[in-house]
Amino acid sequence: MKKILVSGGCGYIGGHTIVDLIDNGYEVISVDDLSNGSLRMLLGVEKITKRQIKNYKVNLCDIDDTRAIFTENPDITGVIHFAAHKSVPESVLSPLKYYQNNLQSLVNILQCAVEFGVNHFVFSSSCSVYGNPDSLPVDEQAPLKEAESPYARTKQIGEAICRDATLAYKDLNITLLRYFNPVGAHPSAIIGELQEKPENLVPVITQTAIGKRVEMQVFGTDYPTRDGSCIRDYIHVMDIANAHTKALQYMLSGKNQAPCEVFNLGSGNGVTVLELIKAFEKVSGKTLNYRVGARRPGDVVAVYANNNKAKEFLNWEAKYDLDTMMKTAWDWEVALQQEAEKIKLN
């Protein structure tokens, strides 16, 4: 059973990816300093998988603590690196925090991978590297435009670091996965997105519908799109998770075409913010209280994926449709409320 180290394993995508890895026969260890992640996620993963998962509470910016994980686990076969700060608005306000954390942690975990001969590495990137693309759907050959935020720039620089590493260290293989907008929750509703004050659109929608928020805001309806709101490509978190497993399998089987390759992970469909709200209202039966506000700094107008390359080479495709994405997100929000009510009663 091959052992995979997942950084950011107590986070939203990291936790769901651990489930998919275990479902596909891998042993998993996690490293997460819990600055954004939560042990609640790991407990849910253990409940779903019936496996205990060790988490190292380590900040990857500390090279000695990072190296100690690899020393203790000399049988690590691959690394999936999620750990990073990811708030676009926060990155605009605190760019140096983002450069220091996101890039130093990547350099350190890559350094350890090289030192310990761990030659299969998956880097969590983002469609934000494309900026405002010239044409849609955007494919992997599209030029990377000026980043719209420091967060996006850390992903552009992170990709460059990965490419340079594979040029310098001949046995190192890295897959860069550029994902679009992960949404939804595990179909069991045992794990999902854990943010008290989320910035991502879908948990803002579900929190508004359940009453945690009085209202929500749509940032701009004056964009040059079909209804004036931003267009994004929403993809279910379990589809994203499965792509990481497939990327590892791709490299482990020696099928990768080059030491460093990049793949888009998206549904291939562009959905506006207002269309997403309507889809949620349909599956939940709730009418959403929202108002229209000004555009938000750092937001691109429209971006959605050409995902043909991932289909062809990774043998991956998105299985969850938009309605299912929204239903699992809503089921998760309802489960959180039921849990909170039980705690109150006790």
N, C-alpha and C positions, 0 to 999 in steps of 0.2 A: 504494500500500500504506500504510494508516494506521498511524501509530506510536503504540504504547501504552506508558506508563510503569507498571511494576509495582513497587510498594514491597514489600519483603520477598520479593523474587523468588527468593532462595536458601533460602526456607523451604519447609515441607511443602506447604501449599496454593498458595503463590505459584509454586513450581516446576511443579506439575501444571497450573496455570492458564496458564503460559507455553506449555506444550505445546499446550493446547487453542486458545489464541489463534493460534499459528503454524499449527496444522492448519486454522484458519479464515481464513487469509490475512492476518494482521496481522504487522507488524514490532514487535518488543518490545525495550525496554531495561529493565534492572533497577536498582533501588537497594536495597542491603542492607549494613548495617555489619558483618555477620557475627557479631554478638553472640549471635544464636541460629541464624541460617542458616549454610549451608556452601557453599563453592564446589564441593564434591562434587555437590551437587544440580544446580548449573548445568552441570557437565560431563556429568551424566546427561541433562539436558534437551537439550544439544547433540548427544549421541549419538543420541537418539530423533528429533530434528527435522532433523538434518544442517544446522543453522544455528549460527553463532557469535552469542552473546548478550553484549552489553556490560553489565557490572555496575559501578555506581558505589559504591565503599565509602564511604558517607556516612551519618553520623548525622543523621536528619531533624530532630532538635532544634536543629541548627545551621542557622539561616535562610540565612546567606550561602552555605554549601556546597550547601544545597538549591536556592537560586536559581540557582547556577552550572549545575546540571543542566538546568534549563529554558532558560537562556541558550544553552547548547551545543546544545540540541535544540529549536529554535523551531517545529519541525513536530510536536510532540506533540499528538495528537488527543484522547486520553483518559488517565485515571489510574485504576488499581485499587490501592487502599491497604490492604495487609495488615499492614505493619510495626507491630508492637506486642509488648509483653510479654504472655504469655498464661497463666501458671501461677496457678491459683486459690489453692493453698496459699501460694505465695510472695507473692501480692498481699495476703493476710491478714497476713503477717508484715512486709511492706514496702510499705504502701499509698502512701506518698509517692513512692516510686520509680515506681509504676505511674501515678499521676496525672501526674507530671512527664513521663515518657516517652511514654505513650500519647496524652495530650492535646496536649502541645506539638508532637509530630511531626505530628499531624493538623492543628493550626492552621497550622503552617508550610507543609505541602504544599498545603493549601487556599489559603493566601495566595498562593503561587506560581501555582497554577492560575488564580486570579482575575487576577493581574498579567499573566500571559502569554496570557490568553484561552482557556485550556483548559476547555471548558464541559461536559465529560462525565466524571463522577467516580463511581466505585463504592467504597462503604465496606464494609469487612469487619466486620460486626457479629456478634451471637451470640444464640442462644436464651436465654442467661443473663439477658438484659434483662427476661424475663418473671418472673423469680423463681419462686415457687411459684404457678402459675396457678390460677384458680378453676375452670376447666373444661378438658377435653381432648377432642380435639386442640385445641391453641391456635392461633388465627388472628391475623392482623396487627392486628385491632381490639381485641385483649385489652389491658386496662390493664397498664401496667408496674408491677410490684409492687416493694417494697423489695428492693434488690439483695442477694444473698446473699454477695457478696464485693466487695472494691475493684475487682478485674478487671471484674466485671459492671457495676459503677457507671461505670467508664471507658467502657464500651460505651454505656450509657444517655446519659452526658454527650456522648460522641462523636456520637451520633445527633442530639442537641439542637443541637450546634454545626453539623452539616451542614444541619439544617432552617433555622436562623437564617441561615446563609450564603446559602441559596437565596432567602430572603425579601429579603435585602439586595442581592444581585447578580443582576440580572434574567435574565442569559443562562446562569447556572449551573444545571446539572441534576445531581442526585445520586440514585443508587439505593442504598438501604440493604439489604444482604443479611444476614438473620439466619439463620446456619446452626446446625444441630443438632450432631451428632457425626460429623465427618469421619473416615473409616477407610479402610483398604485402601491399595493402591499401584497404580502404572501396570501394566497387564496384562503389559508386557514384563519386569517385575521389575528394570528398570534404575534407576528412582527409587522412593522410598517415604519413610516417616517416618524421619528421621535424629535419634535421640535416644539418647544412651548411658544416661541415667536418665530414661526417659519417665514422665510422670504419667498420660497418656491410657491408657485401659483396654486397647485392642487391642494396642499394642506391648508392654505389660506381659505380656499373655497369650502373645504369640509368643516373647518373650524367656524366659519361664518354660518354655515347651514345648521350646525348643531348648537349654536348660541354662545360659543366661546368668544366670538367677536360680534359686535353689534352690526357692523357692515364691513365690506371689503372695497378696495379701490381698483379700478381698471386704469392702468397708467397709460393714458393717451388713446384717443380714438381718431386721431388726425394723421395717422400713418398712411402711406400710399398702398393700402391693402384693400381687400374686397369689402370689409366692414369698418376699416379705419383702425383696428386693433392689431397688435403685433402677431406675427405668424411664427409658430414653433412646431417642432416635430416631437410629439410625446410618445414615449416608449415605456412599456411596463418594466418595472424593476427586475422581475424574474427573467424577462428576456435579456436584459442587460447582464444579469448575473450569469446566465447560461453562456453568453458570449465570452466571458472570461475563462470559463471552463474549456470552451471550444478553442480559445486562443492558446491555452496551455497545451491541450492535446495536439494542436497543430504543430507547435514547436517540438514537443517531446517525441512526436513521430517523425521528425525531420522533414516535414512537408513544407516548411517555410521557404519562400522563394529568395529571401535575402535575410541578412542578420537583423535588420531593423525594418519592420513593415508597419503600415498604418491602415486602420479599418474604421469606417463610419459605422456607428450603431444607432440606427433610427428606424422608424416605421416606414419612411419614405413618403409620408403624407404631411402636408402643412396644415395646421389647424390654428385658427385665430383664437385669441383670448375669449372673445364673445361666443364663438362656436363651442369652446371647451365648457363654458358656463352652461350653455344649453344642453350639452351632452350630460353634464352632471345633473341638471334639473330633471332630465328625462329618466335617468336610472334611479334617482333617489326619491323622486316625487316632491322635492322641496323647491320652493321659490327663493332664489338667492337675493339678498339685500346688498346691492352694490351701487357705487357711484363712480362717475368718470372723473379722473384727475389728470394732472399734467404728465407729460412724458417723464420717465425716470432716467437719470444719467447712467450711461453704460449699456443701455438696451439697444440691440440691433433691431432693424425693421422686420426682417424675415429671414429665417434659415430653416431648411429641412434637407433631409439626407437622400443622396443616392446610395443605397445599401447593397448594390449588386456585387461588390467585391467581397463583402463578408459572406454573402450567400454562396458565392462560387468557391472561395478558398477555405473558409471556416466551416462550411456546411451549416450555416446558422441562418435562421430567419425569425422575425417577430411573430409570435403565436397569439398574443393578446390584442384584441381590438380596442378601440377607444371606449366603448361602453363598458367593457370588462375592466379596463384600467380604472375608470371612474367608480365602478361598483366596488372593486376591492379597496379603493381608497376610502370610500364611504363606510364599508363594513369595518375597516380598521378604526375609523373615527368613532363609530358606534361602540365598538369593543372597548375603546379607551374610556368612553363615558360610562359604560356599564361597570368597568373596573373601578373608576373613581367613585361611583355611587355605592359600590360594595364596601369600599374603604371607609366612606362616611358612616355607613350603617354599623360598622364594627367599631 
